Amino acid sequence: MKMKLRMAVPALAMMMAGMAFAASFTLPNTVDLNGKKLKPGEYAVALKKDQAVFTNPDGKTFSVPVKIEQAQAKFSATMALTKDVNGSPALTEIDLGGSTTRMMFGQ
C-alpha cells in the first residue's frame, strides 16, 4: 500500500503542474481579446505554460498567448480587467484569486 501511495503522489503533482491555475469570471459586456470578440457570460480560464485556455459559456475552448506577472500580494478574488482600446473594451488582464498570478494580454 505504501508503494502505491508513493507513486501516486508524484503522478498527481505532475498532472497538476500541467494546469497550474484555473479560475472563472463573468463578463458583463462584449470585449475584445487578441482579435476575438468575447460575448457576455461566465468564462473559465486555465493557465498552461505560456497560453491562457478559455472555455466560453457554450463549452468551446480556445487559447491565446499570455504574459505572466507576479503581484506582491495574493488577490482576494479573480478579476477580469478591461481597457478602452480604439473605442471598444479589450480584456487586458486577469488577476487569479487566491494567488499572486496576473495574466496579461496584448502586451
C-alpha positions in Angstrom: 0.0 0.0 0.0 2.8 2.4 0.9 4.4 1.8 -2.5 1.2 2.7 -4.4 0.9 5.9 -2.4 4.5 6.9 -3.0 3.9 6.5 -6.8 0.5 8.2 -6.7 1.7 11.5 -5.1 4.4 12.3 -7.7 1.9 11.4 -10.6 -0.7 13.7 -9.1 1.8 16.5 -8.7 2.9 16.2 -12.3 -0.7 16.3 -13.6 -1.4 19.4 -11.5 1.7 21.1 -12.9 0.3 20.9 -16.4 -2.6 23.2 -15.4 -1.2 25.4 -12.8 -4.2 27.6 -12.2 -7.8 27.6 -13.2 -10.5 30.2 -12.4 -13.8 31.5 -13.6 -15.0 35.1 -14.2 -18.0 36.8 -15.7 -18.0 39.4 -18.5 -21.0 41.8 -18.3 -20.3 43.2 -21.8 -18.7 42.1 -25.1 -14.9 42.6 -25.0 -12.1 42.1 -27.4 -9.3 39.6 -26.7 -6.5 39.5 -29.2 -8.9 40.0 -32.1 -11.6 37.7 -30.7 -15.0 39.0 -29.5 -16.0 37.5 -26.2 -19.7 37.8 -25.6 -21.1 38.4 -22.1 -21.3 35.4 -19.8 -19.2 33.2 -17.5 -15.9 32.0 -18.7 -13.4 29.6 -17.3 -9.7 30.2 -17.8 -6.7 27.9 -17.1 -3.0 28.6 -17.4 -1.0 26.2 -19.4 2.6 27.2 -19.8 2.5 30.4 -21.9 -1.1 30.0 -23.0 -4.4 31.0 -21.4 -7.0 28.4 -22.2 -10.5 29.8 -22.1 -13.8 27.9 -22.0 -16.7 30.0 -23.2 -20.4 29.8 -22.0 -21.1 27.3 -24.8 -18.3 25.0 -23.6 -16.0 25.6 -26.5 -12.3 26.2 -25.7 -9.7 28.5 -27.3 -6.1 29.5 -26.4 -4.3 32.9 -26.5 -0.8 33.8 -25.6 -0.4 35.3 -22.2 2.3 37.1 -20.2 2.5 36.1 -16.6 3.5 38.5 -13.8 3.6 38.1 -10.1 1.9 40.6 -7.7 3.3 41.5 -4.3 0.2 40.1 -2.5 -2.5 37.5 -3.2 -5.6 38.6 -5.0 -8.7 38.0 -2.9 -10.9 37.2 -5.9 -10.5 36.6 -9.6 -10.9 39.8 -11.6 -11.0 40.4 -15.3 -9.8 43.9 -16.1 -10.6 45.8 -19.4 -9.3 48.9 -21.0 -10.8 51.1 -23.8 -8.8 50.4 -26.9 -9.8 52.3 -30.1 -13.3 52.9 -28.7 -14.2 49.4 -27.6 -13.4 47.5 -24.4 -10.5 45.0 -24.5 -9.6 42.3 -21.9 -6.1 43.3 -20.8 -5.6 41.4 -17.5 -6.9 38.7 -15.3 -5.9 38.5 -11.7 -6.3 35.0 -10.3 -7.9 34.9 -6.9 -6.1 33.1 -4.1 -2.7 33.6 -5.9 -0.3 36.3 -6.9 -0.6 35.4 -10.6 -1.5 38.2 -13.0 -2.3 37.2 -16.6 -1.5 40.0 -19.1 -2.9 40.1 -22.7 -1.9 42.2 -25.7 1.4 43.2 -24.2 
